[in-house]
Amino acid sequence: MGGICAARALAKHFDEVVVLDRDEIPETPDDRRGVPQARHYHTMLGLGQRTLEGWFPGLGDALLADGAVRVNHGRDGYAFVGGAPRIRCESSFDVPTCSRTLLEHHVRRRIASMPGVSIRPRTTAVGLSKQGGRITGVKVEGDALLEADLIVDATGRASRAVRWLPELGFETPEAEEVTVHVGYASRVVRRVENERRDFRLAMVGTDPPQRLGVASPMEGSRWIVTLVGYHGDHPPADEQGFFDFARSLPSPVVADVLAESEPLSDIVAHRMPSSQWRRVDRMKQIPDGFLLFGDSICSLNPVYGQGMTSAVLQSDALEATLGGVSGTDAAFVQAFYRRAAKPIAMLWQMATGGDLTLPQTKGPKGASGSNFATRLLSAYMRRVMGAGQVSEMVASRTLEITHLLRSPAGLVSPGMVWEVLAASRRARPAAPRASGGQAG
Ligand SMILES: Cc1cc2nc3c(=O)[nH]c(=O)nc-3n(C[C@H](O)[C@H](O)[C@H](O)COP(=O)(O)OP(=O)(O)OC[C@H]3O[C@@H](n4cnc5c(N)ncnc54)[C@H](O)[C@@H]3O)c2cc1C
């Protein structure tokens, strides 16, 4: 998603944009080796979805025509967080919900059809070439060198280009890290109609947020059921262990989906040690003609569902930067890094701010403000969660903030604080396990 989102912005300013990928890129929406995370629940946040729709009008309808399910998170989503279900409310946005693979397929097809863009599969980058202070090309497997005015590394969190930079005499960006040691386990199952079920998507989390389960619809009348555990408390990938983990959640709805559905896939696992932000925006010695993009810059705890939206927002930042300059020297690269740092900082703050409320989470001091600020925020967020169980206003605004459609500052607007304080007094006490498959 990072590479193709970068290509979209570049295609508006360069005659030719070539996206290299080491994978075979399937003609149909199929899983591929290079993005193993696509076999786990992926959501596009409301802002990412809205931006994609602005780039490619009709994208949402095309996804729905291919079997995606329209989810209004407030109305159709069962969310059990903070000890009780969130109240149902109409959200101001819908998200066509499908597999990551289908979404990526549609976005890639549209970007690949832009003038000048081509995708070259089965092409592995193995190094960079340089001349003076400029990166001039990518070495690919088989000894070929592809030269370009600008090289973009979007090879993901494990970017090898980050290791190639010091070998060529350039600075390595410093990385900030907040450790979460999350483990994912996922399985795809058949989605059968059940008239007792009144949700299209279910999300259940423990309080404090140590375990999470999601049942999300996918095209082809399927659910993807994803279980997540923090700090080593990982969901097992064997049949019984997976089911028991789902049953351990404080509401039975996710386990019920599993119990009533035919499995269509193996259980697959994925681990992620930390949120990581390579501070390219603070680099002093930037080569001309080369930039990092997407997860290569910042890879966030996936629980918050922000990574693809980050790639989309970085693409807008790249487009805006390209509009103001004529070359691809270090000043241009630095201008992009600084512009991209704004949305990244907001995502980073939201993700690490939540994670640092867990005592096992380790991160640099100030990753989310002072300890006092973190404790204060954490106490207030508990009130917000409680209020979201009884106040539609709090529930819908919180959803808009989570989906980046409203500034996080909205959490502390006078009207919101008043409603949070009033409503949190009416909130239900931490609830026992919710009853059979019924939402909210
Ligand atoms: C378990 C999990 C769940 C997630 N859930 C969500 C979610 O709900 N919502 C969300 O928005 N984000 C989610 N994310 C994050 C999201 O997957 C990424 O942020 C997003 O894919 C953007 O990453 P990227 O394109 O920069 O890198 P990647 O997705 O890692 O892609 C890297 C690409 O580079 C290619 N490549 C790698 N090395 C080379 C090489 N040497 N030569 C050529 N090609 C190469 C790979 O084949 C691949 O195509 C999740 C991540 C994980 C791990």
The ligand as an ORCA input file, in Angstrom:
! r2SCAN-3c Opt
* xyz 0 1
  C      -0.926     -7.956     11.848
  C      -1.095     -6.599     11.189
  C      -2.357     -6.016     11.103
  C      -2.511     -4.766     10.524
  N      -3.753     -4.199     10.511
  C      -3.910     -2.993      9.919
  C      -5.200     -2.386      9.847
  O      -6.196     -2.896     10.371
  N      -5.302     -1.189      9.217
  C      -4.229     -0.564      8.660
  O      -4.382      0.521      8.092
  N      -2.997     -1.104      8.732
  C      -2.811     -2.277      9.339
  N      -1.556     -2.836      9.390
  C      -0.417     -2.097      8.822
  C      -0.398     -2.190      7.289
  O      -0.346     -3.547      6.893
  C       0.816     -1.408      6.728
  O       0.931     -0.195      7.401
  C       0.614     -1.129      5.259
  O       0.705     -2.324      4.548
  C       1.645     -0.159      4.659
  O       2.886     -0.738      4.704
  P       3.960     -0.616      3.534
  O       3.301     -0.725      2.199
  O       4.785      0.562      3.803
  O       4.827     -1.940      3.764
  P       4.408     -3.446      3.533
  O       2.945     -3.624      3.621
  O       5.268     -4.247      4.442
  O       4.814     -3.739      2.029
  C       6.161     -3.851      1.637
  C       6.204     -4.202      0.148
  O       7.581     -4.182     -0.278
  C       7.861     -5.380     -1.004
  N       9.299     -5.636     -0.781
  C       9.919     -5.875      0.395
  N      11.261     -5.998      0.209
  C      11.473     -5.801     -1.116
  C      12.650     -5.791     -1.926
  N      13.876     -5.974     -1.389
  N      12.515     -5.564     -3.251
  C      11.275     -5.360     -3.806
  N      10.134     -5.367     -3.076
  C      10.237     -5.571     -1.752
  C       6.913     -6.428     -0.408
  O       6.688     -7.495     -1.310
  C       5.652     -5.590     -0.167
  O       4.848     -5.520     -1.321
  C      -1.369     -4.076      9.996
  C      -0.115     -4.652     10.102
  C       0.032     -5.886     10.702
  C       1.418     -6.473     10.822
*
